[in-house]
């Protein structure tokens, strides 16, 4: 059964059923010919150079995308995650000379301390990931983190506008994206995993954010096979 569930056909059928039932978004995708994929993520390499700046929020134990960008493009990649110690990133920087940096900060719609709850899966087991949604987590694994808006991080680190920003932040993307639009932070490429499957959020929250981003000049150029990871780009 596990082999079948991992097959592309199974995943495509599963996504179609979820979209039919209204549990996943069925967006209009403007496919880009030069899209490069790394796992569930995609990006436009032609819009990046060694002079670009990349932010990735929510690193966890999977830094394949971050390493690929740093090694293939050669630009600085700043990774943010308050739930890890950053050793994976520092080890790759020292071992391979990659221009990668780590800060134990969360991203949010406001600056200040926030509570994060360790997520539990459908069987009630700890997943190792943390979320803003207490209803999707548990009190046992709660931690407090320093959070900043993207604009505030740019100010603190004295950075110009990032070329690419990736969010895999277990529900924090909604407030963070709202604030980005409000403050006029528009990276050329925006990669987002949406978490409307969480109890605290709904598919209406995701649709609202998508509409706001499209009204700000973004187009959807790719959606992963799970239907959750979106790639937005400001292209003509």
LOFI-133954 format. One record per atom (N, C-alpha, C, CB): x, y, z; residue in three letters. Coordinates in steps of 0.05 Angstrom, whole numbers, padded with zeros to 5 digits, always signed. Each point is the difference from the previous one (the first is absolute). Glycine has a CB too. Layout:
BEGIN
XYZAla ...
END
This chain:
BEGIN
+00017-00024+00000Unk -00017+00024+00000Unk +00017+00025+00000Unk -00036-00025+00024Unk +00059+00025-00009Unk +00017+00024+00002Unk +00012+00006-00027Unk +00010-00010+00047Unk -00003-00011-00063Unk +00012+00005-00026Unk -00021+00013-00018Unk +00030-00040+00005Unk -00055+00030-00004Unk -00021+00012-00016Unk -00005+00029+00007Unk -00021-00045-00004Unk +00021+00051+00030Unk -00006+00027+00010Unk +00021+00020-00009Unk -00024-00020+00039Unk +00048+00010-00044Unk +00022+00018-00008Unk +00001+00004-00030Unk +00025-00014+00040Unk -00041-00001-00056Unk +00002+00002-00029Unk -00012+00026-00009Unk -00003-00050-00004Unk +00013+00061-00019Unk -00010+00025-00010Unk -00030-00001-00007Unk +00046+00009-00018Unk -00054-00032+00007Unk -00029-00003-00007Unk -00017+00002+00025Unk +00012-00028-00040Unk -00004+00014+00061Unk -00016+00000+00025Unk -00002+00029+00011Unk +00014-00047+00010Unk +00009+00061-00010Unk +00000+00027+00011Unk -00017+00019-00017Unk +00046-00009+00019Unk -00045+00005-00045Unk -00016+00017-00018Unk -00030-00004+00004Unk +00037-00001-00033Unk -00045-00025+00036Unk -00028-00006+00004Unk -00009+00010+00028Unk +00004-00041-00029Unk +00013+00038+00049Unk -00006+00009+00027Unk -00004+00030+00000Unk +00026-00038+00019Unk -00009+00053-00033Unk -00003+00029-00001Unk -00025+00008-00015Unk +00050+00005+00001Unk -00057-00019-00022Unk -00024+00007-00016Unk -00025-00004+00018Unk +00023-00014-00043Unk -00023-00008+00058Unk -00023-00005+00018Unk -00002+00022+00021Unk +00005-00049-00008Unk +00017+00057+00020Unk +00000+00021+00020Unk -00010+00027-00012Unk +00038-00023+00024Unk -00030+00028-00048Unk -00009+00025-00013Unk -00030-00001-00006Unk +00046+00006-00020Unk -00055-00030+00012Unk -00029-00003-00006Unk -00016+00004+00026Unk +00011-00032-00038Unk +00000+00022+00060Unk -00014+00003+00026Unk +00003+00027+00013Unk +00007-00049+00006Unk +00010+00066-00019Unk +00004+00027+00011Unk +00020+00001+00022Unk -00046+00010-00013Unk +00063-00030+00015Unk +00020-00001+00022Unk +00027+00011-00009Unk -00024-00040+00019Unk +00028+00043-00045Unk +00024+00012-00011Unk -00007+00020-00021Unk +00026-00042+00010Unk -00009+00062-00013Unk -00004+00021-00020Unk +00005-00011-00028Unk +00013+00035+00034Unk -00029-00027-00053Unk +00005-00006-00028Unk +00006+00026-00015Unk -00031-00041+00002Unk +00056+00049-00002Unk +00008+00026-00011Unk +00004+00000-00030Unk +00021+00010+00044Unk -00019+00014-00055Unk +00008+00003-00028Unk +00030+00003+00000Unk -00045+00022-00013Unk +00059-00040-00001Unk +00029+00000+00000Unk +00011+00009-00026Unk +00000-00038+00032Unk +00018+00058-00031Unk +00014+00010-00024Unk +00027-00015-00001Unk -00023+00046+00003Unk +00024-00068-00017Unk +00024-00017+00001Unk +00024+00014-00013Unk -00030-00040-00002Unk +00053+00038+00015Unk +00024+00013-00010Unk +00018-00022-00011Unk -00003+00037+00034Unk +00013-00033-00058Unk +00017-00020-00014Unk +00026-00005+00015Unk -00020+00014-00043Unk +00032+00007+00054Unk +00026-00003+00013Unk -00001-00005+00030Unk +00017+00030-00035Unk -00039-00041+00044Unk -00003-00006+00028Unk +00019-00023+00008Unk -00048+00015-00001Unk +00062-00012+00023Unk +00017-00021+00011Unk -00012-00011+00026Unk +00041+00021-00021Unk -00043-00047+00024Unk -00013-00012+00024Unk +00021-00013+00018Unk -00042-00007-00027Unk +00038+00011+00052Unk +00016-00013+00021Unk -00020-00011+00021Unk +00041+00031-00008Unk -00046-00057+00006Unk -00020-00012+00018Unk -00027+00011-00007Unk +00034-00005+00036Unk -00049+00014-00016Unk -00027+00011-00005Unk +00001+00030-00008Unk -00018-00033+00033Unk +00042+00044-00034Unk +00002+00029-00006Unk +00010+00004-00028Unk +00009+00009+00048Unk -00015+00015-00058Unk +00010+00008-00026Unk +00008+00029+00000Unk -00030-00033-00022Unk +00047+00041+00004Unk +00009+00028-00002Unk +00010+00005-00028Unk +00012+00001+00049Unk -00008+00025-00055Unk +00009+00008-00027Unk +00030+00008+00003Unk -00046+00016-00014Unk +00064-00033+00006Unk +00029+00005+00002Unk +00009+00025-00016Unk +00007-00048+00008Unk -00021+00053-00030Unk +00007+00023-00017Unk -00003+00027+00014Unk -00013-00028-00040Unk -00004+00028+00061Unk -00005+00025+00014Unk +00018+00003+00025Unk -00047-00001-00017Unk +00067-00017+00020Unk +00018+00001+00022Unk +00029+00002-00010Unk -00032-00026+00029Unk +00049+00039-00014Unk +00029+00002-00006Unk +00015+00000+00026Unk -00009+00025-00044Unk +00036-00024+00042Unk +00016+00001+00025Unk -00005+00025+00016Unk +00034-00028-00023Unk -00046+00048+00010Unk -00006+00025+00014Unk -00028+00000+00013Unk +00030+00024-00033Unk -00045-00046+00030Unk -00026-00002+00012Unk +00001-00005+00030Unk -00018-00016-00044Unk -00004+00019+00057Unk -00003-00006+00029Unk -00024-00018+00004Unk +00021+00045+00012Unk -00017-00067+00003Unk -00022-00019+00004Unk -00005-00003+00030Unk +00012-00024-00043Unk -00038+00024+00050Unk -00009-00005+00027Unk -00016-00026+00000Unk -00001+00050+00012Unk +00007-00068+00007Unk -00017-00024+00003Unk -00009-00002+00029Unk +00024-00024-00038Unk -00050+00023+00042Unk -00011-00001+00027Unk -00012-00028+00005Unk -00010+00050-00001Unk +00018-00062+00023Unk -00008-00027+00007Unk +00017-00021-00013Unk -00047+00017+00005Unk +00070-00022+00007Unk +00020-00017-00012Unk -00003-00029+00008Unk +00031+00038-00002Unk -00034-00043+00028Unk -00003-00027+00011Unk +00025-00016-00006Unk -00049+00003-00006Unk +00045-00029-00001Unk +00023-00017-00005Unk +00004-00005-00030Unk -00008-00022+00044Unk -00005+00037-00060Unk +00002-00003-00029Unk +00011+00026-00013Unk -00038-00034+00000Unk +00063+00034-00006Unk +00013+00024-00011Unk +00008-00004-00029Unk +00016+00013+00045Unk -00028-00033-00059Unk +00007-00006-00027Unk -00004+00024-00019Unk -00012-00047+00008Unk -00011+00061-00005Unk -00005+00023-00017Unk +00019+00022+00006Unk -00048-00012-00002Unk +00053+00018+00027Unk +00018+00022+00008Unk +00029-00005-00011Unk -00028+00007+00042Unk +00037-00032-00039Unk +00027-00008-00009Unk +00001+00002-00031Unk +00006-00030+00040Unk -00027+00022-00053Unk +00000+00000-00029Unk +00003+00029-00011Unk -00028-00042+00000Unk +00012+00060+00012Unk +00002+00028-00008Unk +00028+00011+00005Unk -00050+00006+00009Unk +00060-00010+00015Unk +00026+00011+00007Unk +00022-00011-00018Unk -00015+00005+00047Unk +00014-00031-00054Unk +00021-00013-00015Unk -00003+00005-00030Unk +00003-00035+00035Unk -00028+00035-00046Unk -00003+00003-00029Unk -00001+00030-00008Unk -00025-00043+00000Unk +00014+00060+00016Unk -00001+00028-00007Unk +00024+00016+00011Unk -00050-00003-00001Unk +00058-00005+00025Unk +00023+00014+00012Unk -00007+00025+00015Unk +00027-00019-00036Unk -00052+00023+00041Unk -00009+00024+00015Unk -00003-00006+00029Unk -00023+00018-00041Unk +00023+00002+00059Unk -00004-00005+00028Unk -00028-00009+00006Unk +00034+00035+00010Unk -00037-00055+00007Unk -00025-00011+00009Unk -00002+00002+00030Unk -00002-00032-00039Unk -00019+00047+00048Unk -00004+00004+00029Unk -00024-00018+00009Unk +00018+00048-00003Unk -00012-00065+00022Unk -00019-00020+00009Unk -00010+00008+00029Unk +00022-00036-00029Unk -00048+00034+00033Unk -00012+00009+00026Unk -00017-00023+00011Unk +00001+00049-00015Unk +00004-00056+00040Unk -00016-00021+00013Unk +00006-00001+00029Unk -00001-00027-00043Unk -00018+00033+00060Unk +00005+00000+00029Unk -00001-00028+00013Unk -00019+00046+00001Unk +00013-00066-00017Unk -00004-00027+00012Unk +00024-00018-00004Unk -00048+00005-00009Unk +00070+00005-00004Unk +00024-00016-00004Unk +00024+00016+00009Unk -00021-00025-00039Unk +00044+00012+00041Unk +00025+00013+00009Unk +00017+00011-00023Unk -00001-00029+00040Unk -00006+00022-00064Unk +00014+00011-00023Unk +00026-00014-00007Unk -00020+00042+00012Unk +00026-00065+00001Unk +00025-00014-00004Unk +00002-00011-00029Unk +00002-00011+00049Unk -00025+00002-00060Unk +00000-00010-00027Unk +00010+00021-00020Unk -00038-00031+00012Unk +00030+00055-00007Unk +00007+00022-00018Unk +00029+00008+00004Unk -00047+00016+00000Unk +00055-00013+00025Unk +00028+00008+00005Unk +00020-00022-00009Unk -00016+00027+00039Unk +00008-00052-00037Unk +00017-00022-00010Unk +00004+00002-00030Unk -00015-00029+00038Unk -00006+00034-00053Unk +00002+00002-00029Unk +00016+00025-00008Unk -00043-00025-00005Unk +00040+00046+00020Unk +00015+00025-00006Unk +00030-00005+00004Unk -00040+00028+00014Unk +00047-00042+00008Unk +00028-00005+00005Unk +00012-00021-00018Unk -00008+00013+00047Unk -00008-00034-00053Unk +00009-00022-00016Unk +00003+00008-00030Unk -00021-00031+00032Unk +00000+00044-00043Unk -00001+00005-00028Unk +00005+00030-00008Unk -00031-00039-00003Unk +00034+00056+00023Unk +00005+00028-00005Unk -00024+00014-00011Unk +00047-00011-00008Unk -00070+00002+00015Unk -00025+00012-00011Unk -00007+00026+00016Unk -00017-00046-00014Unk +00006+00065+00000Unk -00007+00026+00012Unk -00028-00003+00014Unk +00028+00026-00035Unk -00028-00041+00057Unk -00025-00006+00014Unk +00001+00011+00028Unk -00008-00041-00028Unk -00014+00052+00038Unk +00000+00013+00027Unk -00025-00009+00014Unk +00025+00040-00017Unk -00024-00042+00044Unk -00022-00009+00016Unk -00007+00019+00022Unk +00013-00047-00011Unk -00039+00051+00015Unk -00010+00016+00023Unk -00024-00015+00012Unk +00016+00044-00021Unk -00016-00047+00048Unk -00022-00015+00013Unk -00025+00018+00005Unk +00035-00028+00022Unk -00044+00040-00043Unk -00023+00018+00001Unk -00024-00012-00014Unk +00031+00040+00002Unk -00055-00033+00008Unk -00024-00007-00014Unk -00009+00023-00017Unk -00014-00032+00037Unk -00003+00027-00056Unk -00011+00022-00017Unk -00030+00002+00007Unk +00034-00008-00038Unk -00043+00033+00039Unk -00028+00005+00008Unk -00010+00026-00012Unk +00008-00026+00042Unk -00032+00033-00034Unk -00012+00025-00009Unk +00007+00023+00018Unk -00036-00025-00021Unk +00049+00019+00044Unk +00008+00020+00020Unk +00027-00007+00012Unk -00048+00010+00010Unk +00061+00009+00002Unk +00025-00005+00015Unk -00007-00006+00029Unk +00026+00030-00031Unk -00012-00050+00042Unk -00004-00006+00028Unk +00003-00030+00005Unk -00030+00039+00005Unk +00025-00047+00020Unk +00001-00028+00007Unk -00026-00015-00007Unk +00033+00011+00037Unk -00030-00035-00047Unk -00024-00016-00007Unk +00004-00028+00012Unk -00008+00027-00042Unk -00015-00040+00047Unk +00001-00028+00009Unk -00004-00019-00023Unk -00018+00014+00044Unk +00034-00034-00046Unk -00002-00021-00020Unk -00005-00026+00013Unk +00031+00025-00031Unk -00048-00042+00019Unk -00008-00025+00011Unk +00009-00023-00017Unk -00040+00022+00021Unk +00052-00042-00008Unk +00009-00023-00016Unk -00024-00015-00012Unk +00040-00004+00030Unk -00038+00000-00056Unk -00022-00012-00014Unk -00003-00030+00006Unk +00007+00033-00036Unk -00032-00042+00036Unk -00005-00028+00002Unk -00014-00009-00026Unk -00004+00002+00051Unk +00009-00027-00058Unk -00013-00011-00025Unk -00027-00011+00006Unk +00045-00010-00019Unk -00057-00003-00001Unk -00027-00011+00004Unk -00002-00022+00020Unk -00008+00012-00047Unk +00031-00024+00054Unk +00001-00021+00020Unk +00008+00010+00027Unk +00011-00032-00036Unk -00008+00059+00038Unk +00007+00012+00026Unk +00029-00001+00007Unk -00044-00013+00014Unk +00061+00007-00034Unk +00029-00001+00005Unk +00013+00026-00007Unk -00001-00049-00009Unk +00023+00056+00023Unk +00014+00024-00006Unk +00013-00002-00027Unk +00008+00008+00049Unk -00009+00014-00064Unk +00011+00000-00027Unk +00028+00013-00001Unk -00046+00002-00018Unk +00054+00012+00039Unk +00025+00014+00000Unk -00002+00028-00011Unk +00022-00043-00006Unk -00045+00051-00005Unk -00004+00027-00011Unk -00017+00016+00020Unk +00004-00017-00047Unk -00003+00043+00044Unk -00015+00018+00018Unk -00018+00018-00016Unk +00037-00001+00033Unk -00060+00009-00021Unk -00019+00017-00013Unk -00011+00021+00019Unk -00012-00038-00030Unk +00002+00060+00018Unk -00014+00020+00016Unk -00026-00010+00011Unk +00022+00035-00028Unk -00034-00055+00016Unk -00026-00010+00007Unk +00001-00019+00023Unk -00014+00006-00048Unk +00005+00002+00071Unk +00000-00017+00023Unk -00019-00024-00003Unk +00011+00039+00028Unk -00032-00035-00044Unk -00019-00022-00005Unk +00012-00022-00017Unk -00037+00033+00004Unk +00059-00027-00018Unk +00013-00020-00016Unk +00026-00010+00013Unk -00019+00021-00040Unk +00024-00012+00065Unk +00024-00009+00014Unk -00007-00010+00028Unk +00026+00033-00026Unk -00007-00031+00043Unk -00004-00009+00028Unk +00016+00018+00018Unk -00008-00048-00015Unk +00000+00050+00040Unk +00013+00018+00019Unk +00027-00011+00009Unk -00044+00015+00015Unk +00048-00041-00018Unk +00025-00012+00009Unk +00024+00011-00014Unk -00025-00042+00011Unk +00022+00046-00037Unk +00023+00009-00016Unk +00000+00030-00006Unk +00001-00045-00020Unk -00013+00061+00036Unk -00002+00029-00006Unk +00027+00013+00004Unk -00049+00000+00014Unk +00055+00019-00031Unk +00024+00017+00004Unk -00007+00028-00008Unk +00030-00039-00010Unk -00014+00058+00020Unk -00004+00028-00006Unk +00022+00009-00018Unk -00023+00009+00044Unk +00016+00006-00065Unk +00020+00009-00020Unk -00003+00030-00005Unk -00001-00046-00020Unk +00023+00057+00012Unk +00001+00028-00009Unk -00009+00001-00029Unk +00037+00012+00032Unk -00058+00004-00038Unk -00010+00002-00027Unk +00003+00028-00011Unk -00032-00036+00011Unk +00036+00037-00037Unk +00002+00026-00014Unk -00016-00002-00026Unk +00046+00008+00020Unk -00054+00015-00030Unk -00010+00002-00027Unk +00023-00001-00019Unk -00040+00027+00015Unk +00034-00033-00040Unk +00021-00002-00021Unk +00014+00028-00003Unk -00025-00037-00024Unk +00009+00058+00025Unk +00011+00027-00003Unk +00019+00006+00023Unk -00042+00015-00024Unk +00034-00023+00049Unk +00017+00005+00023Unk +00027-00016-00002Unk -00041+00008+00028Unk +00039-00032-00038Unk +00025-00016-00004Unk +00018+00014-00020Unk -00025-00043+00011Unk +00014+00052-00032Unk +00016+00015-00020Unk +00013+00024+00013Unk -00031-00015-00036Unk +00017+00029+00053Unk +00010+00024+00014Unk +00023-00008+00020Unk -00045+00023-00005Unk +00040-00043+00021Unk +00020-00009+00020Unk +00025-00009-00014Unk -00037-00013+00031Unk +00035-00002-00052Unk +00023-00011-00014Unk +00011+00019-00022Unk -00017-00045+00009Unk +00004+00068-00012Unk +00007+00020-00020Unk +00002-00011-00028Unk +00025+00024+00036Unk -00047-00038-00043Unk -00001-00013-00026Unk -00019+00015-00019Unk +00009-00044+00023Unk -00003+00042-00049Unk -00018+00011-00020Unk -00023-00021-00004Unk +00037+00026-00023Unk -00054-00021+00004Unk -00022-00019-00005Unk +00010-00027-00008Unk -00028+00039-00014Unk +00019-00060+00027Unk +00009-00027-00008Unk -00011-00007-00028Unk +00001-00015+00048Unk +00013-00001-00063Unk -00009-00008-00026Unk -00020-00023+00002Unk +00043+00015-00020Unk -00039-00032+00040Unk -00017-00023+00004Unk -00005-00004+00030Unk +00017-00022-00042Unk -00042+00017+00050Unk -00006-00006+00028Unk -00017-00026+00000Unk +00001+00049+00013Unk +00007-00067+00004Unk -00015-00026+00003Unk -00011-00002+00028Unk +00030-00022-00035Unk -00056+00014+00036Unk -00013-00004+00026Unk -00009-00030+00003Unk -00016+00048-00001Unk +00026-00060+00022Unk -00010-00027+00008Unk -00002+00002+00030Unk +00022-00025-00039Unk -00042+00040+00048Unk -00001+00009+00028Unk -00025-00009+00016Unk +00028+00039-00015Unk -00040-00060+00006Unk -00021-00014+00015Unk -00023+00019+00009Unk +00034-00032+00015Unk -00043+00049-00033Unk -00023+00017+00006Unk +00007+00029+00004Unk -00020-00039+00020Unk +00045+00046-00015Unk +00008+00028+00004Unk +00000+00016-00026Unk +00027-00015+00039Unk -00030+00001-00061Unk +00002+00014-00026Unk -00022+00020-00005Unk +00021-00041-00018Unk -00045+00036+00030Unk -00022+00018-00006Unk +00005+00028+00011Unk -00031-00040+00002Unk +00038+00042+00024Unk +00005+00027+00011Unk +00025+00012-00012Unk -00021-00014+00042Unk +00042-00002-00048Unk +00024+00011-00011Unk -00004+00011-00028Unk +00026-00033+00027Unk -00042+00019-00043Unk -00005+00009-00027Unk -00018+00025-00001Unk +00005-00047-00016Unk -00025+00048+00034Unk -00016+00024+00002Unk +00017+00024+00006Unk -00038-00028+00017Unk +00057+00025+00002Unk +00017+00022+00007Unk +00019+00008-00022Unk -00003-00015+00047Unk +00013-00005-00062Unk +00018+00006-00022Unk -00014+00017-00021Unk +00024-00043+00008Unk -00048+00036-00015Unk -00015+00016-00019Unk -00005+00028+00011Unk -00021-00041-00019Unk +00013+00043+00044Unk -00006+00025+00013Unk +00025+00019-00001Unk -00034-00023+00029Unk +00058+00011-00024Unk +00024+00016+00001Unk +00015+00001-00026Unk +00003-00013+00047Unk -00015+00003-00068Unk +00013+00002-00027Unk +00025-00016-00004Unk -00019+00044-00001Unk +00020-00068+00014Unk +00022-00018-00004Unk -00007-00020-00021Unk +00015+00005+00048Unk -00003-00002-00072Unk -00008-00016-00023Unk +00024-00013-00013Unk -00040+00029-00007Unk +00050-00052+00017Unk +00022-00014-00013Unk -00010-00009-00028Unk +00020-00015+00045Unk -00001+00011-00063Unk -00008-00009-00027Unk -00013-00027+00001Unk +00038+00027-00019Unk -00028-00045+00036Unk -00011-00027+00003Unk -00008-00005+00029Unk +00029-00016-00039Unk -00052+00003+00042Unk -00011-00005+00026Unk -00010-00029+00001Unk -00013+00049+00005Unk +00025-00065+00012Unk -00007-00028+00003Unk -00014-00004+00026Unk +00040-00014-00028Unk -00064+00002+00028Unk -00016-00002+00024Unk -00013-00028+00002Unk -00009+00049-00002Unk +00012-00062+00025Unk -00017-00023+00007Unk -00023+00010+00017Unk +00039-00032-00003Unk -00064+00027-00007Unk -00023+00009+00015Unk -00010-00022+00019Unk -00012+00030-00038Unk +00001-00022+00061Unk -00008-00019+00020Unk -00029+00002+00008Unk +00046+00001+00017Unk -00063+00001-00038Unk -00029+00002+00006Unk -00011-00027+00011Unk -00004+00035-00036Unk +00020-00056+00036Unk -00009-00025+00012Unk +00000+00001+00030Unk +00017-00024-00040Unk -00003+00045+00051Unk +00000+00003+00030Unk -00027+00010+00010Unk +00050+00009-00002Unk -00056-00016+00026Unk -00026+00008+00011Unk -00003+00031+00002Unk +00000-00043+00026Unk +00022+00057-00021Unk -00002+00029+00004Unk -00005+00015-00026Unk +00031-00005+00038Unk -00025-00008-00061Unk -00003+00013-00025Unk -00020-00014-00018Unk +00047+00016+00004Unk -00054-00004-00026Unk -00019-00013-00019Unk +00009+00006-00028Unk -00038+00005+00033Unk +00026-00019-00052Unk +00007+00004-00028Unk -00007+00029-00009Unk -00007-00049-00009Unk -00012+00061+00023Unk -00007+00028-00006Unk +00023+00018+00006Unk -00048-00010+00010Unk +00063+00004+00011Unk +00024+00016+00007Unk +00021-00001-00022Unk -00008-00009+00049Unk +00011-00015-00060Unk +00020-00004-00022Unk -00010+00015-00025Unk +00014-00044+00020Unk -00039+00041-00027Unk -00011+00014-00023Unk +00003+00030+00002Unk -00032-00038-00007Unk +00027+00048+00031Unk +00002+00029+00004Unk +00029+00010-00004Unk -00038-00003+00033Unk +00057-00012-00022Unk +00028+00008-00004Unk +00009-00002-00029Unk +00010-00016+00047Unk -00019-00005-00060Unk +00007-00003-00029Unk -00011+00024-00016Unk +00000-00050+00005Unk -00025+00057+00000Unk -00012+00023-00014Unk +00016+00026+00006Unk -00045-00022+00002Unk +00053+00025+00023Unk +00015+00024+00008Unk +00027+00001-00015Unk -00022+00000+00045Unk +00036-00023-00047Unk +00025-00001-00014Unk -00003+00005-00030Unk +00017-00032+00035Unk -00038+00020-00046Unk -00005+00005-00029Unk -00007+00029-00005Unk -00015-00048-00005Unk +00001+00061+00023Unk -00006+00028-00003Unk +00025+00018+00003Unk -00046-00009+00017Unk +00067-00003-00005Unk +00025+00015+00004Unk +00020-00006-00023Unk -00008-00002+00049Unk -00001-00012-00069Unk +00017-00004-00024Unk +00013-00028-00002Unk +00009+00047+00003Unk -00016-00065+00015Unk +00011-00027-00001Unk -00017-00018-00018Unk +00019+00006+00046Unk -00006-00026-00058Unk -00014-00021-00015Unk +00009-00027+00011Unk -00003+00030-00041Unk -00015-00048+00043Unk +00007-00027+00008Unk +00013-00014-00024Unk -00038-00002+00035Unk +00063-00008-00031Unk +00014-00014-00022Unk +00004-00029+00006Unk +00022+00043-00011Unk -00028-00052+00035Unk +00002-00029+00006Unk -00014-00007+00026Unk +00044-00002-00025Unk -00056-00021+00025Unk -00012-00011+00025Unk +00010-00029+00002Unk -00041+00030-00003Unk +00050-00038+00027Unk +00011-00027+00004Unk -00022-00021-00003Unk +00035+00019+00030Unk -00027-00044-00031Unk -00018-00022-00003Unk -00018-00004+00024Unk +00033-00022-00029Unk -00026+00034+00052Unk -00017-00002+00023Unk -00021+00022+00000Unk +00037-00019+00026Unk -00033+00039-00044Unk -00019+00023-00002Unk +00004+00020+00022Unk -00032-00030-00020Unk +00054+00029+00035Unk +00004+00018+00023Unk +00023+00019-00005Unk -00018-00035+00029Unk +00039+00027-00043Unk +00023+00018-00005Unk -00004+00015-00026Unk +00030-00032+00025Unk -00031+00059-00022Unk -00005+00018-00023Unk +00025+00016-00006Unk -00049+00003+00012Unk +00053+00002-00038Unk +00022+00018-00009Unk -00014+00024-00014Unk +00034-00039-00005Unk -00029+00063+00016Unk -00010+00025-00011Unk +00024+00015-00012Unk -00038+00002+00033Unk +00033+00012-00055Unk +00021+00017-00012Unk -00012+00025-00011Unk +00028-00041-00011Unk -00013+00062+00013Unk -00008+00026-00012Unk +00013+00001-00028Unk -00005+00024+00046Unk -00009-00034-00065Unk +00010-00001-00028Unk -00020+00013-00018Unk +00026-00042+00009Unk -00016+00053-00031Unk -00018+00014-00019Unk -00013-00021-00019Unk +00029+00041+00003Unk 
END
